[in-house]
Amino acid sequence: QEHLVESGGGLVQAGGSLNLSCTQSGLIYSIGAMGWYRQAPGKQRELVAEIYTGGSTDYTDSVKGRFTVSRDSAGNRVNLQMNSLRPEDTAVYYCHVQNCLRHYWGQGTQVTVSA
């Protein structure tokens, strides 16, 4: 069964760093995009960062210059390096993988940034 396993969330002070990692089961093929979304309380889920097969990336404006998304060449792992974290980055972060058939989501990992 295809599934995504996330790790690396936690509590950090403002200005600190965290690295999120997501590993897929190896059963998801022909991956077009891998990345991360987040959802804060009372808000809609939003794109944080995505990396595509050719290596291009998308970032939401609020994280540009602070977050970096990367993936391994096999398409089995996607990471999100988060630096200079702010309280407004507090949210549940979800791993996202998309192929030609569907979207896949992780279970979510909590990131909390204290002021």
C-alpha positions as CSV (number, residue, x, y, z in Angstrom):
1,Q,0.0,0.0,0.0
2,E,1.3,3.4,-0.9
3,H,2.0,5.6,2.1
4,L,4.1,8.5,3.2
5,V,5.9,8.7,6.5
6,E,6.9,12.1,7.9
7,S,9.3,13.0,10.6
8,G,11.1,16.1,12.0
9,G,8.3,18.3,13.4
10,G,8.5,19.7,16.9
11,L,8.7,22.8,19.0
12,V,11.3,25.5,18.3
13,Q,11.9,29.1,19.3
14,A,11.5,31.9,16.7
15,G,14.6,32.2,14.6
16,G,15.4,28.5,15.0
17,S,15.5,25.7,12.4
18,L,13.8,22.4,11.7
19,N,14.2,19.8,9.0
20,L,11.1,17.8,7.8
21,S,11.6,14.6,6.0
22,C,9.1,12.4,4.1
23,T,9.7,8.9,2.8
24,Q,7.4,7.1,0.5
25,S,6.8,3.4,0.5
26,G,8.4,2.9,-2.9
27,L,5.1,2.0,-4.5
28,I,4.4,5.4,-6.0
29,Y,5.7,5.7,-9.5
30,S,6.0,8.3,-12.2
31,I,6.1,11.1,-9.6
32,G,5.6,14.6,-11.0
33,A,5.8,16.6,-7.8
34,M,6.8,16.2,-4.2
35,G,6.5,18.8,-1.5
36,W,4.9,20.2,1.6
37,Y,1.6,21.8,2.5
38,R,0.6,23.2,5.8
39,Q,-2.6,24.0,7.7
40,A,-2.9,26.3,10.6
41,P,-5.9,26.3,13.0
42,G,-8.9,28.0,11.4
43,K,-7.1,28.3,8.0
44,Q,-7.1,26.4,4.7
45,R,-4.4,24.1,3.8
46,E,-1.8,25.9,1.7
47,L,1.2,25.1,-0.4
48,V,4.5,25.7,1.3
49,A,7.0,24.3,-1.2
50,E,7.0,21.9,-4.1
51,I,9.8,20.4,-6.3
52,Y,9.1,18.9,-9.7
53,T,10.7,16.1,-11.7
54,G,12.9,18.5,-13.7
55,G,14.1,20.2,-10.5
56,S,12.1,23.3,-10.6
57,T,10.5,24.5,-7.4
58,D,7.6,26.6,-6.1
59,Y,7.5,28.4,-2.7
60,T,4.8,30.4,-1.1
61,D,5.9,34.0,-0.8
62,S,6.2,34.0,3.0
63,V,8.8,31.2,3.1
64,K,11.0,32.3,0.2
65,G,14.6,32.7,1.3
66,R,14.0,30.8,4.5
67,F,12.8,27.3,3.5
68,T,14.4,24.9,1.0
69,V,12.7,21.9,-0.5
70,S,14.8,19.0,-1.9
71,R,14.3,15.4,-3.0
72,D,16.4,12.4,-3.8
73,S,16.8,11.3,-7.4
74,A,14.8,8.1,-6.9
75,G,11.7,10.0,-5.8
76,N,11.6,8.2,-2.5
77,R,12.3,11.1,-0.1
78,V,11.5,14.8,0.1
79,N,12.9,17.2,2.7
80,L,12.0,20.7,3.8
81,Q,14.8,22.6,5.5
82,M,13.2,25.5,7.5
83,N,15.3,28.3,8.8
84,S,14.5,31.6,10.5
85,L,11.2,30.1,11.7
86,R,8.5,32.5,12.8
87,P,5.5,32.0,15.0
88,E,3.3,32.4,11.9
89,D,4.9,29.2,10.6
90,T,3.1,27.2,13.3
91,A,0.9,24.6,11.6
92,V,0.5,21.0,10.8
93,Y,2.8,20.2,7.8
94,Y,1.7,17.6,5.3
95,C,3.9,15.7,2.8
96,H,2.5,15.7,-0.7
97,V,3.3,13.5,-3.7
98,Q,1.6,13.7,-7.0
99,N,1.8,11.4,-10.0
100,C,-0.3,11.1,-13.2
101,L,-3.0,9.2,-11.3
102,R,-3.6,11.0,-8.0
103,H,-2.4,13.0,-5.0
104,Y,-0.9,11.3,-1.9
105,W,-0.8,12.8,1.5
106,G,1.1,12.1,4.7
107,Q,-0.6,12.0,8.1
108,G,0.9,15.4,9.1
109,T,3.5,16.6,11.5
110,Q,3.1,19.4,14.0
111,V,5.5,22.4,13.8
112,T,5.2,24.9,16.6
113,V,7.3,28.1,16.7
114,S,7.2,30.0,20.0
115,A,7.8,33.7,20.2
